[in-house]
């Protein structure tokens, strides 16, 4: 069965055709529970998210700040497994029709088996993977299986990436390029800053792929700022924090839907 890389590309192209950035929401699988995580994905799409990244909880998430680490810890203590991540992708995509990617570190895939992981993700209707710690020069096996199964391979670029390195990374990727707006871990920031605009400009000089910005965006004003120069705005910690702060699951679902609606207005760059 083929995955949904084409749906991802079409969704990003449709946002561009509307002269706006796409809104990409991140939520960890298994948080607050597996069922609750699936409902959260449905809620952010209902609020206006175009694309969803489902996080595969990891005990040593090097890119993730304290908010997402807290949610990952809750999911891991709840016993979340890769099968639950695949179920989250399958049920969320089936319910919403939105492209759903998995964001994961390399170690869980390596242990699970690349062929098994890509085949199951494609069968679940997944659109691809974001792999923040997989070096491009070590990615051939992954990319071979991802391409075979119709899955995007999204690599992360950072402000420290030199132009030559950017060209190498973007040539190997597919779907879109994840531009980390600053050096550091995920989390909300007071300002996303000029580094992100410069990184997007330099990345776009190397590729026709959409360039989407993450790390730090938490409100409509910041989303609007980033949407001026990026093809997509990625928001994670702000959604997770809304759920962590909610008095119960129902309140959490309302909160993330409202935040998605606010951010969706922001990316429309009126």
C-alpha positions as semicolon CSV with decimal commas, in nm:
position;residue;x (nm);y (nm);z (nm)
1;X;0,000;0,000;0,000
2;X;0,126;0,348;-0,085
3;X;0,148;0,630;0,165
4;X;0,016;0,981;0,127
5;X;0,316;1,188;0,021
6;X;0,110;1,322;-0,270
7;X;-0,167;1,435;-0,035
8;X;0,095;1,623;0,167
9;X;0,230;1,794;-0,145
10;X;-0,120;1,877;-0,267
11;X;-0,220;2,021;0,070
12;X;0,083;2,249;0,085
13;X;0,027;2,354;-0,277
14;X;-0,338;2,434;-0,203
15;X;-0,237;2,664;0,083
16;X;0,011;2,839;-0,146
17;X;-0,260;2,879;-0,410
18;X;-0,468;3,060;-0,146
19;X;-0,168;3,292;-0,088
20;X;-0,116;3,175;0,267
21;X;0,107;2,953;0,472
22;X;-0,008;2,607;0,579
23;X;-0,067;2,543;0,949
24;X;0,112;2,230;1,070
25;X;0,027;2,106;1,419
26;X;0,237;1,871;1,630
27;X;0,093;1,643;1,898
28;X;0,252;1,339;2,066
29;X;0,083;1,000;2,030
30;X;-0,045;0,851;2,354
31;X;-0,097;1,188;2,524
32;X;-0,292;1,217;2,745
33;X;-0,395;0,866;2,640
34;X;-0,393;0,693;2,302
35;X;-0,764;0,767;2,251
36;X;-0,721;1,119;2,383
37;X;-0,432;1,181;2,147
38;X;-0,642;1,074;1,850
39;X;-0,920;1,310;1,958
40;X;-0,665;1,591;1,994
41;X;-0,553;1,546;1,633
42;X;-0,915;1,560;1,520
43;X;-0,964;1,877;1,724
44;X;-0,669;2,067;1,575
45;X;-0,777;1,976;1,220
46;X;-1,133;2,084;1,301
47;X;-0,986;2,412;1,423
48;X;-0,798;2,473;1,101
49;X;-0,470;2,279;1,092
50;X;-0,381;2,165;0,740
51;X;-0,121;1,901;0,830
52;X;-0,051;1,709;1,151
53;X;0,274;1,572;1,290
54;X;0,224;1,286;1,536
55;X;0,518;1,254;1,772
56;X;0,656;0,913;1,860
57;X;0,733;0,957;2,232
58;X;1,099;0,905;2,316
59;X;1,283;0,882;2,647
60;X;1,567;1,108;2,527
61;X;1,412;1,367;2,294
62;X;1,713;1,582;2,209
63;X;1,517;1,842;2,008
64;X;1,221;1,869;2,244
65;X;1,190;2,115;2,529
66;X;1,031;2,059;2,872
67;X;0,667;2,087;2,762
68;X;0,687;1,810;2,503
69;X;0,918;1,607;2,728
70;X;0,647;1,616;2,996
71;X;0,384;1,492;2,749
72;X;0,620;1,222;2,621
73;X;0,680;1,106;2,977
74;X;0,305;1,078;3,037
75;X;0,265;0,878;2,715
76;X;0,557;0,648;2,794
77;X;0,434;0,584;3,148
78;X;0,098;0,501;2,991
79;X;0,271;0,227;2,791
80;X;0,248;0,382;2,441
81;X;0,403;0,165;2,170
82;X;0,475;0,205;1,800
83;X;0,152;0,016;1,728
84;X;-0,033;0,296;1,910
85;X;0,146;0,558;1,700
86;X;0,035;0,375;1,384
87;X;-0,320;0,355;1,518
88;X;-0,314;0,728;1,591
89;X;-0,205;0,801;1,233
90;X;-0,461;0,563;1,084
91;X;-0,762;0,684;1,284
92;X;-0,670;1,052;1,266
93;X;-0,621;1,044;0,890
94;X;-0,936;0,840;0,834
95;X;-1,141;1,084;1,043
96;X;-1,000;1,408;0,901
97;X;-0,861;1,337;0,555
98;X;-0,559;1,549;0,649
99;X;-0,201;1,441;0,578
100;X;-0,047;1,296;0,895
101;X;0,327;1,253;0,943
102;X;0,523;1,090;1,222
103;X;0,800;1,287;1,390
104;X;1,050;1,049;1,542
105;X;1,410;1,002;1,636
106;X;1,598;0,734;1,446
107;X;1,660;0,480;1,720
108;X;1,299;0,351;1,751
109;X;1,278;0,297;1,373
110;X;1,615;0,126;1,364
111;X;1,510;-0,115;1,639
112;X;1,165;-0,175;1,489
113;X;1,299;-0,233;1,137
114;X;1,293;0,018;0,852
115;X;1,092;-0,199;0,613
116;X;0,838;-0,289;0,880
117;X;0,801;0,072;0,996
118;X;0,759;0,221;0,648
119;X;0,518;-0,051;0,536
120;X;0,299;-0,005;0,845
121;X;0,304;0,373;0,822
122;X;0,198;0,362;0,458
123;X;-0,076;0,110;0,538
124;X;-0,202;0,347;0,810
125;X;-0,236;0,627;0,554
126;X;0,069;0,817;0,679
127;X;0,224;1,087;0,464
128;X;0,583;1,047;0,580
129;X;0,832;1,106;0,858
130;X;1,024;1,396;1,007
131;X;1,360;1,266;1,122
132;X;1,547;1,535;1,319
133;X;1,849;1,327;1,416
134;X;1,906;1,116;1,102
135;X;2,211;1,247;0,913
136;X;2,151;1,274;0,540
137;X;2,467;1,079;0,465
138;X;2,330;0,784;0,667
139;X;1,974;0,802;0,532
140;X;1,994;0,595;0,211
141;X;1,825;0,285;0,356
142;X;1,541;0,490;0,505
143;X;1,489;0,690;0,186
144;X;1,483;0,376;-0,028
145;X;1,201;0,224;0,176
146;X;1,016;0,553;0,223
147;X;1,012;0,616;-0,151
148;X;0,899;0,260;-0,219
149;X;0,603;0,309;0,015
150;X;0,505;0,660;-0,096
151;X;0,626;0,841;0,216
152;X;0,791;1,181;0,248
153;X;1,130;1,217;0,415
154;X;1,143;1,552;0,591
155;X;1,482;1,667;0,713
156;X;1,551;1,948;0,958
157;X;1,777;2,244;0,875
158;X;1,906;2,493;1,130
159;X;2,043;2,849;1,127
160;X;2,391;2,701;1,169
161;X;2,361;2,503;0,842
162;X;2,600;2,633;0,576
163;X;2,465;2,688;0,224
164;X;2,647;2,384;0,085
165;X;2,504;2,169;0,363
166;X;2,155;2,307;0,300
167;X;2,179;2,200;-0,065
168;X;2,282;1,847;0,037
169;X;1,995;1,816;0,284
170;X;1,724;1,956;0,058
171;X;1,834;1,740;-0,237
172;X;1,777;1,428;-0,026
173;X;1,445;1,532;0,127
174;X;1,086;1,522;0,006
175;X;0,748;1,662;0,113
176;X;0,886;1,978;0,270
177;X;1,189;2,109;0,457
178;X;1,159;2,167;0,832
179;X;1,344;2,489;0,915
180;X;1,426;2,517;1,285
181;X;1,387;2,888;1,354
182;X;1,665;2,902;1,612
183;X;1,932;2,697;1,780
184;X;1,792;2,509;2,078
185;X;1,497;2,292;2,172
186;X;1,125;2,319;2,109
187;X;0,920;2,557;2,319
188;X;0,732;2,882;2,292
189;X;0,932;3,202;2,245
190;X;0,862;3,573;2,281
191;X;0,995;3,628;1,930
192;X;1,073;3,397;1,641
193;X;1,331;3,641;1,508
194;X;1,518;3,726;1,193
195;X;1,724;3,406;1,194
196;X;1,421;3,217;1,066
197;X;1,365;3,450;0,770
198;X;1,731;3,427;0,671
199;X;1,729;3,047;0,699
200;X;1,416;3,019;0,484
201;X;1,567;3,249;0,222
202;X;1,888;3,045;0,207
203;X;1,700;2,714;0,203
204;X;1,466;2,826;-0,075
205;X;1,770;2,910;-0,287
206;X;1,854;2,538;-0,290
207;X;1,515;2,371;-0,350
208;X;1,164;2,385;-0,493
209;X;1,030;2,206;-0,184
210;X;0,810;2,408;0,053
211;X;1,000;2,537;0,356
212;X;0,808;2,527;0,685
213;X;0,924;2,691;1,007
214;X;0,901;2,542;1,355
215;X;1,036;2,602;1,708
216;X;0,890;2,893;1,896
217;X;0,559;2,984;1,731
218;X;0,279;2,993;1,987
219;X;0,022;3,257;1,889
220;X;-0,151;3,416;1,592
221;X;0,078;3,719;1,582
222;X;0,388;3,501;1,555
223;X;0,217;3,276;1,300
224;X;0,138;3,582;1,091
225;X;0,498;3,703;1,117
226;X;0,637;3,369;0,998
227;X;0,371;3,323;0,728
228;X;0,513;3,626;0,547
229;X;0,824;3,431;0,447
230;X;0,752;3,059;0,510
231;X;0,536;2,807;0,325
232;X;0,418;2,654;0,648
233;X;0,407;2,738;1,019
234;X;0,472;2,449;1,259
235;X;0,331;2,469;1,612
236;X;0,382;2,203;1,879
237;X;0,460;2,310;2,234
238;X;0,176;2,562;2,243
239;X;-0,079;2,287;2,166
240;X;0,074;2,048;2,418
241;X;0,081;2,315;2,688
242;X;-0,290;2,388;2,635
243;X;-0,363;2,022;2,701
244;X;-0,129;1,999;2,999
245;X;-0,289;2,308;3,156
246;X;-0,650;2,197;3,097
247;X;-0,857;2,081;3,393
248;X;-0,976;1,773;3,203
249;X;-0,955;1,612;2,861
250;X;-1,267;1,780;2,725
251;X;-1,133;2,121;2,821
252;X;-0,801;2,032;2,660
253;X;-0,969;1,941;2,333
254;X;-1,161;2,270;2,332
255;X;-0,840;2,459;2,405
256;X;-0,638;2,306;2,120
257;X;-0,923;2,353;1,875
258;X;-0,949;2,721;1,972
259;X;-0,572;2,766;1,941
260;X;-0,576;2,602;1,596
261;X;-0,850;2,842;1,485
262;X;-0,650;3,139;1,614
263;X;-0,332;3,023;1,439
264;X;-0,523;2,941;1,119
265;X;-0,637;3,302;1,109
266;X;-0,278;3,413;1,164
267;X;-0,131;3,220;0,871
268;X;-0,378;3,380;0,633
269;X;-0,160;3,694;0,608
270;X;-0,448;3,934;0,536
